[in-house]
């Protein structure tokens, strides 16, 4: 009887776990579909307001900095209160922020509404709560489950880039942003209320309990301890260089192609194709890294990122060729490794009750790169009139990232401290 009951409970838990993966998949599709559609919105804003590239991409950089600066706090909140509540509150704030963004009249309005309010909403409903949620449900198959859930980002890019371009062409950028607000509220609030749930018995494990006589203290990582290790800062460096190059390309790819005589709709379609390719990439890299290791998987992926830079430059020279889509395939494959494998690296090294706050701190480093990449490329363009220097910096980052990861070596982690 007990065996049967245990089997039934496990089956129910597994079913619930995959429902969580599906709900997270759709949530990430909405959130990061909106996020990456900024590459399309950037072109419309420059044309509508006459803003410089650095001012316009700077709004996205501030958005990312605010979003990432909240990483440690959101990690703690996710562990303390659970991810479901954060999805609910974050979805509401995203909707409000995007609705106010559509009423922009000057640059500081845009920065306040999009870079401020919307960024807080994305932080509460976005990546850190999703990682904490999936890690809690799938501690033994983290990269695989995260790869499937994060494939929603690719679906979002595939759907939102062309959708936003169609809405901009038909009704203007303001209505494109209003539709995004409706979609954010329409999915994230119901998902937070009825679909997304933390594992049964989810709570903060107590690690400060003194050991009983003869009992060995539990092994655990906590943020103050992790900060003193070289591997924490090694992972932070990997996160920074890897995200610097990929975000630089993802935000400026449409503008670069349009600058080189590719039509806005075709450029947006290329951006959508990046999302399509990344769907399979996220799942594939996650499964592959669980089998052959994080280091080898990341080296293969960043080889694709480096090759994508060459393809993008050639696409600018031959805009009527198939090269823009070759770029989409290469960057879609390369960039997609970030979602399943990079969180798994942190999980391999710093798993335990402190993982949520440790990953939240690392996510702040990610967001420094997410902010620096687009702003740097925009500033270089304003100063020089092209992206050449930015692409050289991106190539260097693509080469350095897997080398750093081999040094960090997540397959050979230090033992967790005790007591």
C-alpha positions as CSV (number, residue, x, y, z in Angstrom):
1,X,0.0,0.0,0.0
2,X,2.7,2.4,1.0
3,X,4.7,1.6,-2.2
4,X,1.6,2.3,-4.3
5,X,0.9,5.5,-2.5
6,X,4.5,6.6,-2.9
7,X,4.4,5.8,-6.6
8,X,1.2,7.7,-7.1
9,X,2.6,10.7,-5.2
10,X,5.8,10.7,-7.4
11,X,3.7,10.5,-10.6
12,X,1.6,13.4,-9.4
13,X,4.7,15.4,-8.5
14,X,6.3,14.7,-11.8
15,X,3.1,15.8,-13.7
16,X,3.0,19.0,-11.6
17,X,6.7,19.6,-12.3
18,X,6.2,19.5,-16.1
19,X,3.2,21.7,-15.8
20,X,5.5,24.2,-14.1
21,X,8.0,23.9,-16.9
22,X,5.2,24.5,-19.5
23,X,3.9,27.6,-17.6
24,X,7.4,28.9,-17.2
25,X,8.0,28.3,-20.9
26,X,5.1,30.6,-21.8
27,X,6.0,33.2,-19.2
28,X,9.5,33.5,-20.5
29,X,8.2,33.7,-24.0
30,X,6.1,36.7,-23.1
31,X,8.6,38.5,-20.9
32,X,11.7,38.0,-23.1
33,X,9.7,38.4,-26.4
34,X,9.0,41.9,-25.1
35,X,12.7,42.2,-24.0
36,X,14.2,41.3,-27.3
37,X,11.6,43.2,-29.4
38,X,13.5,46.3,-28.3
39,X,15.8,45.7,-31.2
40,X,12.8,46.5,-33.5
41,X,11.5,49.3,-31.2
42,X,15.0,51.0,-31.2
43,X,14.7,51.7,-35.0
44,X,11.2,53.1,-34.6
45,X,12.2,55.3,-31.6
46,X,15.2,56.8,-33.4
47,X,13.1,57.7,-36.4
48,X,10.1,59.0,-34.4
49,X,12.0,61.2,-31.8
50,X,15.4,61.7,-33.6
51,X,17.2,60.4,-30.6
52,X,20.9,59.3,-30.9
53,X,21.7,55.5,-30.9
54,X,23.5,55.9,-27.6
55,X,20.5,57.6,-25.9
56,X,18.1,55.1,-27.3
57,X,20.1,52.0,-26.5
58,X,21.0,53.7,-23.2
59,X,17.4,53.4,-22.2
60,X,17.7,49.6,-22.6
61,X,21.0,49.6,-20.7
62,X,19.4,51.4,-17.7
63,X,16.4,49.0,-17.9
64,X,18.9,46.1,-17.6
65,X,20.9,47.7,-14.8
66,X,17.8,48.3,-12.7
67,X,16.5,44.9,-13.5
68,X,19.8,43.2,-12.7
69,X,20.6,45.3,-9.6
70,X,17.5,43.8,-8.0
71,X,18.9,40.3,-8.7
72,X,20.1,39.5,-5.1
73,X,16.9,40.9,-3.6
74,X,14.7,39.0,-6.0
75,X,16.7,35.8,-5.4
76,X,16.0,36.2,-1.6
77,X,12.4,37.0,-2.2
78,X,11.9,34.0,-4.4
79,X,13.4,31.7,-1.8
80,X,11.5,33.4,1.1
81,X,8.1,33.8,-0.4
82,X,8.1,31.6,-3.5
83,X,8.2,32.4,-7.2
84,X,4.5,32.3,-7.9
85,X,3.8,35.5,-6.0
86,X,6.6,37.3,-7.8
87,X,5.3,36.3,-11.2
88,X,1.9,37.8,-10.2
89,X,3.3,41.2,-8.9
90,X,5.9,41.4,-11.7
91,X,3.3,40.9,-14.4
92,X,1.2,43.7,-13.0
93,X,4.1,46.1,-12.8
94,X,5.2,45.2,-16.4
95,X,1.7,46.0,-17.7
96,X,1.6,49.3,-15.9
97,X,5.1,50.2,-17.0
98,X,4.5,49.4,-20.7
99,X,1.2,51.2,-20.7
100,X,3.0,54.4,-19.4
101,X,5.8,53.8,-21.9
102,X,3.3,54.1,-24.8
103,X,2.5,57.7,-23.5
104,X,6.2,58.9,-23.9
105,X,6.6,62.5,-25.0
106,X,10.3,63.0,-24.2
107,X,13.3,60.9,-23.3
108,X,13.0,61.0,-19.5
109,X,9.4,59.8,-19.7
110,X,10.6,56.8,-21.6
111,X,13.5,56.1,-19.1
112,X,11.1,56.4,-16.1
113,X,8.3,54.2,-17.6
114,X,10.3,51.6,-19.5
115,X,13.8,51.6,-17.9
116,X,12.3,52.0,-14.4
117,X,8.8,50.6,-13.8
118,X,8.9,47.9,-16.5
119,X,12.4,46.8,-15.4
120,X,11.2,46.2,-11.9
121,X,8.3,44.1,-13.2
122,X,10.6,42.1,-15.4
123,X,13.0,41.5,-12.5
124,X,10.2,40.2,-10.3
125,X,8.6,38.0,-13.0
126,X,11.6,37.1,-15.0
127,X,14.8,35.0,-15.1
128,X,15.9,34.8,-11.4
129,X,12.5,33.5,-10.1
130,X,12.3,31.1,-13.1
131,X,15.8,29.7,-12.3
132,X,15.0,29.3,-8.6
133,X,11.7,27.6,-9.5
134,X,13.1,25.1,-12.0
135,X,16.1,24.3,-9.8
136,X,13.7,23.5,-6.9
137,X,11.5,21.2,-9.0
138,X,14.4,19.6,-10.9
139,X,17.6,19.4,-8.7
140,X,18.9,16.4,-10.6
141,X,18.0,17.4,-14.2
142,X,18.4,21.2,-13.9
143,X,20.1,21.9,-17.2
144,X,17.7,19.7,-19.2
145,X,14.5,21.2,-17.6
146,X,15.9,24.7,-17.8
147,X,16.7,24.2,-21.4
148,X,13.1,23.2,-22.1
149,X,11.6,26.1,-20.1
150,X,14.0,28.7,-21.5
151,X,13.2,27.6,-25.0
152,X,10.1,29.8,-24.5
153,X,12.5,32.8,-24.9
154,X,13.2,31.6,-28.4
155,X,9.4,31.4,-29.1
156,X,9.0,34.9,-27.8
157,X,11.7,36.3,-30.0
158,X,10.2,34.4,-33.0
159,X,6.7,35.8,-32.4
160,X,7.3,39.2,-30.9
161,X,9.9,40.7,-33.4
162,X,7.7,40.3,-36.5
163,X,4.5,41.1,-34.5
164,X,6.0,44.4,-33.1
165,X,7.2,45.4,-36.6
166,X,3.8,44.7,-38.1
167,X,2.1,46.8,-35.3
168,X,4.6,49.6,-35.8
169,X,4.1,49.7,-39.5
170,X,0.3,49.6,-39.2
171,X,-0.5,51.6,-36.1
172,X,2.7,53.1,-34.8
173,X,5.2,52.2,-32.0
174,X,2.8,53.3,-29.3
175,X,0.2,50.7,-30.1
176,X,2.9,48.1,-30.4
177,X,3.9,48.8,-26.8
178,X,0.2,48.8,-25.6
179,X,-0.3,45.4,-27.1
180,X,2.8,44.2,-25.2
181,X,1.3,45.6,-22.0
182,X,-2.0,43.7,-22.6
183,X,-0.1,40.4,-23.3
184,X,2.0,40.8,-20.1
185,X,-1.0,41.3,-17.9
186,X,-3.1,38.8,-19.8
187,X,-0.8,35.9,-19.2
188,X,1.5,36.6,-16.2
189,X,-1.3,37.4,-13.7
190,X,-3.4,34.3,-14.4
191,X,-0.2,32.2,-14.5
192,X,0.9,33.5,-11.1
193,X,-2.6,32.9,-9.6
194,X,-3.4,29.4,-11.0
195,X,-0.4,27.7,-12.7
196,X,2.9,28.5,-11.2
197,X,3.5,26.7,-7.9
198,X,6.5,26.1,-5.7
199,X,7.3,22.5,-4.7
200,X,5.4,21.0,-1.8
201,X,7.0,21.9,1.5
202,X,9.1,24.7,-0.2
203,X,10.7,26.8,2.5
204,X,14.0,28.2,3.5
205,X,16.2,25.4,4.8
206,X,17.7,26.2,8.2
207,X,21.4,25.9,8.0
208,X,22.2,27.8,11.3
209,X,20.9,25.0,13.6
210,X,23.8,23.8,15.8
211,X,24.8,20.2,15.2
212,X,23.6,17.6,17.7
213,X,26.2,15.7,19.6
214,X,28.0,13.3,17.2
215,X,26.2,14.9,14.2
216,X,28.2,16.2,11.3
217,X,27.2,19.8,10.3
218,X,25.4,20.1,7.0
219,X,27.3,21.2,3.9
220,X,26.0,24.4,2.3
221,X,27.0,27.5,0.4
222,X,25.8,30.9,1.4
223,X,26.5,34.2,-0.4
224,X,29.1,35.7,2.0
225,X,31.1,32.4,1.8
226,X,30.8,32.2,-2.0
227,X,32.0,35.8,-2.4
228,X,35.3,34.8,-0.8
229,X,36.0,32.1,-3.4
230,X,37.9,32.6,-6.7
231,X,35.4,30.4,-8.5
232,X,32.5,32.8,-7.8
233,X,34.4,35.6,-9.5
234,X,35.5,33.3,-12.2
235,X,31.8,32.4,-12.9
236,X,31.0,36.2,-12.8
237,X,33.7,36.8,-15.4
238,X,32.2,34.1,-17.7
239,X,28.8,35.5,-17.3
240,X,30.0,39.0,-18.1
241,X,32.0,38.3,-21.3
242,X,29.4,35.8,-22.6
243,X,26.5,38.1,-22.2
244,X,28.4,41.2,-23.4
245,X,28.8,39.9,-26.9
246,X,25.4,38.2,-27.3
247,X,23.4,41.1,-26.0
248,X,25.3,43.6,-28.1
249,X,24.3,41.6,-31.2
250,X,20.8,40.8,-30.2
251,X,19.9,44.5,-29.6
252,X,21.7,46.1,-32.5
253,X,21.2,43.3,-35.2
254,X,18.1,44.9,-36.7
255,X,19.6,48.4,-36.8
256,X,22.8,47.1,-38.4
257,X,20.9,45.2,-41.1
258,X,18.6,48.2,-41.8
259,X,21.6,50.5,-42.0
260,X,23.0,48.1,-44.7
261,X,19.9,48.3,-47.0
262,X,17.9,45.3,-45.5
263,X,14.2,46.2,-45.3
264,X,12.9,46.7,-41.7
265,X,10.4,43.8,-42.1
266,X,13.1,41.4,-43.4
267,X,15.5,42.5,-40.6
268,X,12.7,41.9,-38.0
269,X,12.2,38.5,-39.6
270,X,15.9,37.7,-39.2
271,X,15.5,38.7,-35.6
272,X,12.6,36.3,-35.3
273,X,14.6,33.5,-37.0
274,X,17.2,33.9,-34.2
275,X,14.4,33.0,-31.8
276,X,13.3,30.0,-33.9
277,X,16.8,28.6,-34.0
278,X,17.4,29.2,-30.3
279,X,14.4,27.0,-29.3
280,X,16.1,23.9,-30.4
281,X,19.5,25.3,-29.2
282,X,18.3,25.8,-25.6
283,X,16.9,22.3,-25.3
284,X,19.9,20.7,-27.1
285,X,22.6,22.5,-25.2
286,X,20.9,21.7,-21.9
287,X,20.7,18.0,-22.6
288,X,24.2,17.9,-24.1
289,X,25.8,19.7,-21.2
290,X,24.3,17.2,-18.8
291,X,26.0,14.5,-20.8
292,X,29.4,15.8,-21.9
293,X,29.9,18.7,-19.5
294,X,29.4,22.5,-19.4
295,X,32.9,23.4,-20.6
296,X,32.8,21.5,-23.9
297,X,29.2,22.5,-24.6
298,X,30.0,26.2,-24.1
299,X,33.1,26.0,-26.3
300,X,31.0,24.7,-29.2
301,X,28.3,27.4,-28.6
302,X,30.7,30.3,-28.5
303,X,32.4,29.0,-31.7
304,X,29.0,29.7,-33.3
305,X,28.9,33.2,-31.7
306,X,32.3,34.1,-33.1
307,X,31.3,32.8,-36.6
308,X,28.0,34.8,-36.4
309,X,30.0,38.0,-36.2
310,X,31.6,37.2,-39.5
311,X,28.3,36.2,-41.1
312,X,26.7,39.5,-39.9
313,X,29.5,41.6,-41.4
314,X,29.2,39.7,-44.7
315,X,25.4,40.2,-44.6
316,X,26.0,43.9,-44.5
317,X,28.0,43.7,-47.6
318,X,25.6,41.4,-49.4
319,X,22.2,42.3,-48.1
320,X,20.2,40.6,-50.8
321,X,21.9,37.2,-50.2
322,X,21.1,34.4,-47.8
323,X,23.8,35.6,-45.4
324,X,21.4,37.4,-43.0
325,X,19.8,34.1,-42.3
326,X,23.1,32.3,-41.9
327,X,23.8,34.9,-39.2
328,X,20.4,34.1,-37.6
329,X,21.2,30.4,-37.4
330,X,24.7,30.9,-35.9
331,X,23.8,33.5,-33.3
332,X,20.6,31.7,-32.5
333,X,22.6,28.5,-31.8
334,X,25.4,30.3,-29.9
335,X,23.3,32.6,-27.8
336,X,21.0,29.9,-26.7
337,X,23.6,28.2,-24.6
338,X,23.3,31.0,-22.0
339,X,19.9,30.0,-20.7
340,X,20.3,26.3,-19.8
341,X,24.0,26.0,-19.3
342,X,25.2,29.1,-17.5
343,X,22.7,28.7,-14.5
344,X,23.7,25.0,-14.4
345,X,27.3,26.1,-13.9
346,X,26.3,28.1,-10.9
347,X,24.2,25.2,-9.6
348,X,27.1,22.7,-10.0
349,X,29.4,25.0,-8.0
350,X,27.1,26.6,-5.4
351,X,24.1,24.3,-5.1
352,X,22.2,24.3,-1.8
353,X,19.9,26.5,0.3
354,X,21.9,29.6,-0.6
355,X,21.7,29.1,-4.3
356,X,18.9,31.6,-4.9
357,X,20.8,34.6,-3.4
358,X,24.2,33.4,-4.9
359,X,22.6,33.2,-8.3
360,X,20.8,36.5,-7.8
361,X,24.2,38.2,-7.1
362,X,25.7,36.5,-10.2
363,X,22.7,37.7,-12.2
364,X,23.6,41.3,-11.3
365,X,26.9,40.7,-13.1
366,X,25.0,39.3,-16.1
367,X,22.9,42.4,-16.2
368,X,26.0,44.7,-16.1
369,X,27.0,42.9,-19.3
370,X,23.5,43.1,-20.8
371,X,23.6,46.9,-20.2
372,X,27.2,47.4,-21.3
373,X,27.0,45.6,-24.6
374,X,24.1,47.5,-26.2
375,X,25.2,50.9,-24.8
376,X,28.8,50.3,-25.9
377,X,27.8,49.4,-29.4
378,X,25.5,52.4,-29.6
379,X,28.2,54.8,-28.3
380,X,30.8,53.4,-30.7
381,X,28.3,53.9,-33.6
382,X,27.7,57.5,-32.6
383,X,31.4,58.2,-32.4
384,X,32.5,56.4,-35.5
385,X,29.5,56.0,-37.7
386,X,29.7,52.2,-37.8
387,X,29.9,49.1,-35.5
388,X,33.3,47.8,-36.5
389,X,35.1,48.5,-33.2
390,X,32.1,47.0,-31.3
391,X,32.3,43.8,-33.3
392,X,36.0,43.4,-32.6
393,X,35.2,43.7,-28.9
394,X,32.4,41.2,-29.3
395,X,34.8,38.8,-31.0
396,X,37.3,39.0,-28.2
397,X,34.5,38.3,-25.7
398,X,33.3,35.3,-27.6
399,X,36.9,33.8,-27.6
400,X,37.6,34.6,-23.9
401,X,34.3,33.2,-22.5
402,X,34.9,29.4,-23.1
403,X,38.5,29.8,-22.0
404,X,37.4,31.3,-18.7
405,X,34.9,28.5,-18.2
406,X,37.5,25.8,-18.6
407,X,39.5,27.5,-15.8
408,X,36.4,27.6,-13.5
409,X,35.8,23.9,-14.3
410,X,32.3,23.4,-12.9
411,X,32.7,19.6,-13.3
412,X,35.4,19.7,-10.6
413,X,33.8,22.0,-7.9
414,X,35.3,22.8,-4.5
415,X,33.5,21.0,-1.7
416,X,31.0,23.1,0.1
417,X,32.0,24.5,3.5
418,X,30.6,22.9,6.6
419,X,29.1,24.2,9.7
